[in-house]
């Protein structure tokens, strides 16, 4: 899943305050204030945060339709012009009051999106990047940053927010960092949270799948390099699906770097795929990804819906946006090759034997917390018992009526569970006073 659908409204519905006028029936801000906010934001532009970008963003205000504005970033400069460009990388649609809150820093874009006050169409990664190109507003309480890191010759991009003990978020197969927006938002109040695009996905580089690339061990070593380059120690690693598998591999290979692991629908060595293992290990079927293969858009959207126990919890518009984003990435041969290479390595992993996944998992000494969804169609809940058998000291939960992406299907529960888990560790040893 490559884009993050907005979770349901707190009342369980899918109400959308953006669709109407100013929230709570308040009078919309004056046009002069709105136009002035566009200019004030441009004055805070930070050229160094717009590295190598040539892109346009359109801001649309539902209660000031004539105030639509285009921000064009190119060659380290920004141009603000009235009207909506025809082909922006992203369209941000909100009401004037929310826009003024965003510019002043009273709210950030991630929180506004998750709260239903901001709609996004287009590239969600670049939509999130937009805010990071400007100095924080005068009332901002936290800083959202885009960070670029080079590891093993691979450029990685991450979204970073908050201060405190570090937390690293690793997305699943085919996804990217925006699939963790709810946890980024919910944990950044108390932690420095890093949502990372893994190699081959999102805005990170997509090297060819040669040699060890895209094995879980290689992925874990790249992630460890990211931690070292950014001087991150004693990190709590939260992974969804393949990201959970990489988190476990990271803890097995580099235990000194990881304080704990949380797996949300974490991928395991799947018993049901073992008959295909020899074929996958001794062939290279992922190279077919070099050629474009038409995938019907309705198949993509249906596949995204399958990730949820109850798709009705998520607004239909967000499934359409997720499908649009996936179709965009499928047009990139580097993404296709990475996707198929990772899938091959996951499917080829041995479930039995001295060096198998389950044998190695039993040697894990890093504290771990596992969440399985009872309605997860990709990582079946029956694996919960097998994890508990191999790791008697681990905490293993099965959440009823939850699918493969609990951080979006039940965001508040996921945030609370992860926050409580991390709180149980206290401050890292190196951060405690002598």
ZIPEMO-V470049 format. One record per backbone hydrogen bond with DSSP energy under -0.5 kcal/mol. NH is the residue of the N-H (numbers start at 1). CO is the residue of the C=O. Records with the same first field share a line. If there is no record, write none. Layout:
NH = CO + CO
//
This chain:
5 = 3
9 = 13
12 = 9
18 = 116
19 = 16
20 = 17
25 = 22
26 = 23
34 = 30
35 = 31
36 = 32
37 = 33
38 = 34
39 = 35
40 = 36
41 = 37
42 = 38
43 = 39
44 = 40 + 41
45 = 42
46 = 133
47 = 45
49 = 46
50 = 47
53 = 50
55 = 73
57 = 71
58 = 90
59 = 69
60 = 58 + 92
62 = 60 + 94
64 = 61
67 = 64
68 = 65
69 = 59
70 = 81
71 = 57
72 = 70 + 79
73 = 55 + 71
74 = 72 + 77
75 = 53
77 = 74
79 = 72
81 = 70 + 79
83 = 68
85 = 83
88 = 85
89 = 56
90 = 56
91 = 121
92 = 58
93 = 91 + 119
94 = 60
95 = 117
99 = 95
100 = 96
101 = 97
102 = 98
103 = 99
104 = 100
105 = 101
106 = 101
107 = 101
112 = 108
113 = 109
114 = 110
115 = 111
116 = 113
117 = 112
118 = 112
119 = 93
121 = 91
123 = 89
124 = 122
127 = 123
128 = 124
129 = 125
130 = 126
131 = 127
132 = 128
133 = 129 + 130
134 = 131
135 = 44
139 = 104
140 = 137
141 = 105
145 = 143 + 160
147 = 145 + 158
149 = 156
151 = 149 + 154
154 = 151
155 = 153
156 = 149
158 = 147
159 = 195
160 = 145
161 = 193
162 = 143
163 = 188
165 = 190
167 = 192
168 = 236
169 = 194
170 = 238
171 = 196
175 = 172
179 = 176
180 = 177
181 = 178
184 = 180
185 = 181
186 = 182
187 = 183
188 = 184
190 = 187
191 = 187
192 = 165
193 = 161 + 191
194 = 167
195 = 159 + 193
196 = 169 + 194
197 = 157
198 = 196
200 = 205
201 = 198
204 = 201
205 = 155
210 = 208
213 = 210
215 = 212
219 = 215
220 = 216
221 = 217
222 = 218
223 = 219
224 = 220
225 = 221
226 = 222
227 = 223
228 = 224
229 = 225
230 = 226
231 = 228
232 = 227
233 = 231
235 = 257
236 = 166
237 = 235 + 260
238 = 168 + 236
239 = 237 + 262
240 = 170
241 = 264
243 = 240
244 = 241
245 = 241
246 = 242
247 = 243
248 = 244
249 = 245
250 = 246
251 = 247
252 = 248
253 = 249
254 = 250
257 = 254
258 = 254 + 255
259 = 235 + 257
260 = 235
261 = 367
262 = 237
263 = 369
264 = 239 + 262
265 = 263 + 371
267 = 241
270 = 268
273 = 270
274 = 271
276 = 273
277 = 273 + 274
280 = 276
281 = 277
282 = 278
283 = 279
287 = 284
288 = 285
289 = 286
290 = 287
291 = 288
294 = 292
296 = 294
299 = 296
300 = 296
301 = 297
302 = 298
303 = 299
304 = 300
305 = 301
306 = 302
307 = 304
308 = 305
313 = 310
314 = 311
315 = 6
318 = 315
319 = 315
320 = 316
321 = 317
322 = 318
323 = 319
324 = 320
325 = 321
326 = 322
327 = 323
328 = 324
329 = 325
330 = 326
331 = 327 + 328
332 = 329
333 = 331
336 = 332
337 = 333
338 = 334
339 = 335
340 = 336
341 = 337
342 = 338
343 = 339
344 = 340
345 = 341
346 = 342
347 = 343
348 = 344
349 = 345 + 346
356 = 353
357 = 350
360 = 356
361 = 357
362 = 358
363 = 360
364 = 361
367 = 259
369 = 261
370 = 395
371 = 263
372 = 397
374 = 399
375 = 402
376 = 373
377 = 375
380 = 378
383 = 380
384 = 381
385 = 382
386 = 382
387 = 383
388 = 384
389 = 385
390 = 386
391 = 387
394 = 391
395 = 368
396 = 394
397 = 370
399 = 372
400 = 398
402 = 399
404 = 307
405 = 307
408 = 405
409 = 405
410 = 406
411 = 408
414 = 410
415 = 411
416 = 412
417 = 413
418 = 414
419 = 415
420 = 416
421 = 417
422 = 418
423 = 419
424 = 420 + 421
425 = 422
426 = 423
431 = 428
432 = 428 + 429
//
